[in-house]
């Protein structure tokens, strides 16, 4: 063993003192101010430095990167080499260098490793173009780092993609809800898989009033009525805006005197598929929406339904019992789920509860077409209209229901 080691030591190359000195000198020249070296000279020196730097040890490359990080301008070839180097070499540039353009960061994100993308995700002032590429990989750690970076900007298309990822990666939900770019359309669909605290945040921040819309289109209701409500586009929009939640026409056809009677029947006999559909019709929503609400494991959507339709606390309790959901724990205390549902009922104003309920109904049923249903069942995302907010929301919210 000793002889072998001795022979290996005999063939080790001698220390390259001249090369190391050249490396430092060239880095010094690249670092000269613009008053001492013009852009073409800097570029030529940079090309030469790349050749000397490529075979250098990692520690030497890291020292050069540290030396160059404070500069406001770097030769392109040198940036490309260092940014794609080992993480410890690229780190000084990715963390601090102001000379990096969006193109530099995008190229590094595409060509380097996840460690590089994590460092990019922490940079201040990331543009939408950079975050689009960073998040396109679907890496949960990188997504979390970008969401935690308050100075990073996200496009709505990218944000919708992250919302879709959050369905399986629920740990992303709290950070998503803090993003300034998030809109009600995304928050309402996220509600279905958020935890209790995040659901409360959705309702507190995004359960908006429709009062301004109602004031602006007040005269349009008369126009639509005069036309016999024969325009389906106008009818759907006005149904979302109007103040009345319950469906008066459904009451005339229902075997129950009103919504309260249907809820009482459910409490007495339990919920059946037909009764869920009937409660939905009387509430002014589609059976599919009612089924999604009644089947939600958290229970908060039931409180929203009751508040939006003017049902009382006693009606809420009756509906809760009809679902065979617990009111107390084994120790006799109020069950956490029931406590949370009651709190949800109390915290929401009627108008805001109606906004959430109608948005769910709009996205979960009004947008459904045979093409969309096939896309949801078969996972054919290309069949979903990229410009249709309700179609995209329905695809996310209903994927599990169709066994996707």
C-alpha positions, 0 to 999 in steps of 0.5 A: 500500500505504501509503495502504491501511494508513493508511486501515485505521489510521484506522478502527481502534477506539480503545483501550477503556481503560474496558472493560479497567478494567471487566474487571479490576474485575469479575474483582476482585469475583468474586475477593472472599472469601465474607465480602465477597460472597455467592453470589448477588452473585457469580453476578450479577457473573459473568453481567456479566463473561461479557458483557464478557469474550466480545468481549475479546482472547485475552490479556485473557481469559487474564489473567482466567482466571489471576486466577480459577484459584486461587478455590475457587468460580466462577460457572457461566456464567463457568466454561462460557465460559472452559473452552471458550475457546482452549486458552491461555485454558482452561489456567489453570483446567484445570490448577490450578483447584479450583473445577471439578466433575466436571460442569464437566470432563465438559462441557469434554471433550465440547464443547472440543478435544483440547488441552482433553482433554489438559489435563484428563487431567493433572489430579490425582484424576480420577474414573471419570466424567471418565475414562470421557468422556475415553477414550470419544473413542478418542484415543491421546494422551489415553488415554496421558495418562490412563494416565500419571496415577496419581491418575486412576481408571478403571472396569473397563468403560472399562479394557476399552475401552482394552485393545481400543484397545491391540490397534492402539495397542501403545504403550499396553501398557506404561502399561496394565500399570502400572495398579492397576485392571488384572486378570488377565482383561485382562492375559491377553488383552493378552498376545497382542499385547504385546511381549516385555517386556510379556509378561514383565510379564504373567507376573510380575504376573498368573500367579497360583496356584489353590491357594486355589480348589483347597483351597476346592472340594476336596470339590466334585469328589467331588460332581460325579463322583457326579452324572456330571459332567452339569452343564456349568457346574460342569464347566467351572469345576472343569476350570479349578481342578483340579490335573491338566492333561493329559487322561487320557481323550484318551490312551486315544483317541489314536494316540500313547502320550502327549503326549511321543510326540505332540511327538516325532512333530511334531519328526520330521514337522513340525506338521500341523493334525491333530497340533496338535489332538491335542497340544491334546487331550492337553494338556487344551485345545481345538484352537483354543487349541492352534492359537493357541498354535502360531501365535503369532509370539513363541513364549512361549505354547509355553513356557507350554504345555510348563511347564503340562503337565509337558513337559521342556526337551527336549520344548520344544526338540522342539516348537520345532523342529517349528514350524520356528522358529530356534534360532540367528542367522546368526552362530551365537549363540542366537536371541533368540526361542529365548532368550526362550522358554527364559527364559519356561519357566524363570521360571514355576511349573507351577501358575501356567503352568496358570492362564494356559493354562487361562484362555486355553482358557476364553476362547478356546474354552469361551465360543464360541457360534454367536452369539459366532462371528458377532459376531467374524466380522461385528464385531457388538459388540452380540451379545457378552454385556457381563457375560461376561468370557470372551466379551469376551476371546475377541472381542478375542483371536480377531478377527484369526483370523476376518478381522475 
